[in-house]
């Protein structure tokens, strides 16, 4: 089950991130996790939020270029080697990580890792075979 | 498709030339007698009206430049007293004074006839409803198209430019079938329609007549796809008449027929001023043959194109000019390389198969010219992966280096950050202080 991430193109300008988060605040959207990839001139802001539709609508209305990207959210146990349990079976079968970031699961001690794989469907299959819990979009909203 | 004035638009070459010679002789006599500027320049060149015995003698007459018109601001180039003038228009004066042109009653009639011919070439008839989004006012576009539409007997909606949302509502409610405007404004209008959730497929347009600024085949493809109509190029400039100097026919959409019973066209090398043979690219030069208030001899338009004398499927025998590819004064010289914005546009189109909004910014840093190309990132170009965005920047930059031989930095910018004008697009910002 794939989760969805909101991806936003932003120019490297003063106060631009604050503008994005203010738009989300005013739309009553809660940000669960966030990562920013940047270059000298621009960046891509990636967000996991509690309401994708509302977030996308509000940002587009303000003129932002917004993409919805399928990602995998995986619960990783908070102990040494926890991340390897997820990554090892994947790279062994040639599934690679494009980028990843993490946030804490407020309901337990585990972390949730958000992955963008080069082949998300294959990743999903492998994780299912290994009985690794993948968190659905709905579950993320309900956190 | 009907030809509006078949007896003139399908004349044999020798008949066109006979009419041209007779009308040229009349024009030269009138301006020599009535316009001090022409009398002086003809005298300096040692030529009298009676020396014009063949069309080849036109070459002996001096060129007229924009500066000549400015020097005679406002009415110095008029060939009739003001009591005969019924209208004036003026072109925007981006540098210095505007140029002022005048029309007699006869001129207004001729212009309306040529615009009616143009509408007809684009597939319009008296049954059509014409949505005229060319600006009304001193600019010749709006009123020029308006009179032509009425002459044809079509119903014209004089909506002018701007107030875009209302224009879209009018399109939905009044059901116009022909759309007129500048291509950049029409693209803006298409964008606004998209935001409003209006699909042009639900509207009723069959042809769009676009002009007043150079536009490319790539823009045509985009306009036709977005607006669900045939995009027809129209050409004109106030110094020569206004819109309706030449127009594409719907049959071929390949080159614009110049109304040769009213204008003589030449293509010259802008540097050497030599006349170039058909097919070769150079600067367009026009001589008017029937204008009364503001006749013009060998006017250098600064528009770059070539002529195509091949017969056309539509039956019109008037020579075609290819789509102007740029202007001699739009040409940027960057580190010694000639660059036309239209070339950059072609590279952008080829790279991503869609035409993003773009702007060229030229700066001079430490005596070195730099070219930056701003490209707006919309949903079609966007990726959540930085590396694909950077690859796109690099591909565009490499392609420009390869095709144009000039280094350019590509900068991806947010949507709607590049200036949109209601009229003409701002494609170039040159910050060099030379």
Interface residues (C-beta under 8 A of the other chain):
Chain A: X5 X7 X9 X10 X11 X37 X38 X39 X41 X42 X43 X44 X46 X63 X64 X65 X66 X67 X69 X98 X99 X116
Chain B: X377 X378 X379 X382 X383 X384 X385 X386 X389 X390 X411 X412 X413 X414 X415 X416 X417
